[in-house]
Amino acid sequence: MTYLEILQSYQLSALQWIAVGTAVFLLGLSKAGIKGIGIIIVVILAFVFGEKESTGVLLPMLISADILAVIYYNRHAQWKYIFKLLPMMIVGVLVGVWLGNDISEMLFKRLMAIIIIGSVILMFISENRKSTKIPNNKLFSWITGFLTGFTTMIGNLAGPVSNLYFLTMRFPKNEFIGTAAWLFFIINLFKLPFHILIWKTVTVESLVLNSVLVPIVILGFFIGVSIVKLISNVNYRRFILIVTAIGGIILFFR
């Protein structure tokens, strides 16, 4: 099949192309630091391509945006926290690969939504109390790492979990973005062989589609960088909390 024939094989309507373009533009914004909108991206792509196939369409674009983010925010990465989370994230990904075909999608989404909304409520309470205590408990990092790895493999829904962890660590916005960029660049590369060889959701056809969409991701990223520069650290924390809470509600009622 030719390049054009592969694109035509997706049989997307004009409205679906607009929806996909909007989703990948939001992806660029998200990787630039406008966190919390990942659930919206996942919902749009799942609506157009289906739940499982959409994960394979999204992953290469996530990696492309990750590359931009690690280049731009590299000096702000806090490797101490990356090394804390990575081991259990890898375990979470492997469990996600194993259970990915069997777990009830509705049960997974509802549990995720409850965890996210509950965590956001606790974070709001902590913010209002002006608490400066940072949890150093290994169990906290292990649980967060596992949930992040599991949810990113099952449905690219790890953003809310990691967002809440980094907010709890009280990272300034650039450290937040830089640490998340490296963490997800590494874990998304780790996920890629499973999507190609086991789930078979990343294919030649999906990569051709990605090649059309990546320029929109790049545009979204650089616009997002400009927006992030205008947001103060305090307002950035509030923004992440509010958008993450909205995402949890969307996920629950989706």
N, C-alpha and C positions, 0 to 999 in steps of 0.2 A: 504493500500500500504506500501511496505517496504521502507526503507531509499533509497536504490539504485533505486527502481522503481520510486520514486518521482523525483529523479535527472534525470532519463532517460525520464520522461514525458515532460521535457523541450525541448527535442530533439535539443540540441545545437550541432552544428558542432565543429570540432577542432578549426577552425578559430574564431568562436563565443566565445568559452571558453577562448581562448587567449585574445580576445578583452575585455571580462568581467574581466579577471584576471588583465589585464593592468589598467582598470578603477578603480578597487578597490585598486590596488597598489598606483595609483595616489591619491586616497582618503586618504590613510594613510599619504602620503607626505603632502597633503593639510592640514590635521588636525594637523600635526606636525609644520606647519607654512609656508609651501610653498604655499602661498595663490594665488588665481587667476585662478587656473586650474579646478575649480568646473564645469565650463560650458563644458569642454572637457569630464569630467566624465559623466555628464548628457546626452550629445550627444551620447556617446558610448552605455550607458545602454538603452537609448530610441531606438536606432537603433536595438539592440538585442531583447529587451522585449516588445517594444511598449511604447508610451508616458506615459500613465497612470499607467500601470502595473510596469514600471520601478521605479516609485516613491516609491512604496511599497517594491520593492526589495532593493532599496537604503537606505531607512530610518533606518532599524535596524543596518545596517553597519555604518551609520552616528553616531548613538547613541553609538555603540561599540567604534568607534574612538574618540568620544567626551569624553568618560570615561577615555581613555588613556590621552587625552589632559588636562582634568581638574586635573587629578592626577599630571601630570608632570609640568604644568604651573600654578597650583593653586595659588601660592604666588604672582603671577604677576597680577591677575585679579583686575580690577578697578570697584568696585561694584557701584560706583556713576553713571557710564555711563550705566551699565546694568539696573539699576532701572529706568533710564531715557527712555530707549528704550523698555523695556518689556511690559508696558501696551498697547501701540499702536501696538506692534508686535502681541500680543494676539488678538487684534481687527482685524488686518490684516489676521491672520490665520483663524479666524471665517468667515470673508468675503470670503476668498479663498475657504473654505469648501462649502459655499453657492453657489458661482459662478463657482466652479471648473468644473462642468459638462456642463456649458453653454457658457463660454467665448470662443471666437475663438482663437484657439491655435496660429495660424499665427499672428493675431493681437497682442496677448499678447507678443509673442517673438519679434516682430518688435518694439513695444513700449519699451520693456525692453532694447533692443539693443540701441535704440536712447537715452534713459535715461542714460545708462551706458557710451556710447561713449561721449555724451555731458558732463557728469560729469567728465570723465577722462580728456577731453580737458581743462575744468576749473581747474582741479587739476594740470595739467602740467603748465598752466599759473601761478597759485599760486606758484608752486615750483620754476619757473624761476624768479619770483619776490622776492623770499626769504621771503614771507609773513609769519609772526609769529602770526597773528591774529587768535584766535580760536573762532568760533561762539558759543555763549551760548544761542541763541534764542531757546525757547521751541518749536516753530513751526518747526524749523529745525529737532529737535530730534523726534517730533511727526510724521512728514512726513517720515523721514528715518525709524522709527520704523514700521509704517504702511506698507511701501513698502517692508521692509525686511520680515515681517510676511506674507504678501500676496504672495510674490514671492517664499518664502520657501514652502508654502503650495501647490501652484499651480504646481511648477516644480523643487523644491530644487535649485532655482536659486538666492538665497538671497546673496550669497557670494560677488558679485560685489558691491551691494548696501552697505553692512556693511563694506566692505574693504574701500570704499571711505569715509565713515563716520569716521572710526578709523584713516585713514590717515589725514583727516581734523582736528581731535583732536590732531594730532601730537604725537601719542603714539610711544615710542620706541618699537622695535620688540617684546620683551618678554611681555610687557603690551598689545600690540596689540593681540598677540596670546592667552594669558591667558584670556583676557576679552571676546574675540570671542568664546573661548572654552566653558566658563560657559554660555554665552548667548545662544549659539546654543544647548548646552546640555539640558538646561531648555526648550527651545521652541520645540526641537525635541521630547522630552518626552510628551509635551503638544499635539503635532500633532498625536502621536501614536494611541490613541483611535479612532480618526476620520478615520484613515487609516484602522483600524481593523473593526470598527462597521458600518461606513457609506460608505466609498469608497470601502471597502473590498479588498484593495490592499495588505495588510499584512495578509498572510494566513499561515497555517501549512506548505504548500508546499514551500512558499517563505522563511520561516524561516529555513527549511532544506537546501535550497540553500545557505542561509546566513552562515550556520554553516561550509560549505565547504570553503567559501570565506573569513571569518573573519581572519584566520591566515595570509592571504596575506595583509590584512589591517594593521595588527600588524607589519609585516615586513616593510611595507612602512612607517609606523609611525616612527619607530626607525631609519631607514635610513634618513628620513626627519629631525629628530632632529639633527643628525650629520651634515647635510648640513646647517641647519639654523645657527648652531654655527659658521660657517665659514663666514657668511654674515654680513657685518657691517650694522648699522642702516641706514645710508644714502643709501647704495646700496639696502637694503631691501625695502625702500620706492620706489625707482626707479623700482625695479623688480616687485613689486605689481602693480604699475601703468601700466607698459608695458604689463604684462600678462593679467590684467583686460581689457585693451583696445583690445588686441587680442581676448579675450573671447567675448567681445561685438560684434566685427566684425564677428566672427564665428556664433554667435547667429543670427545676422541680415541676413546672407546669407544662413543659415541652411535650 
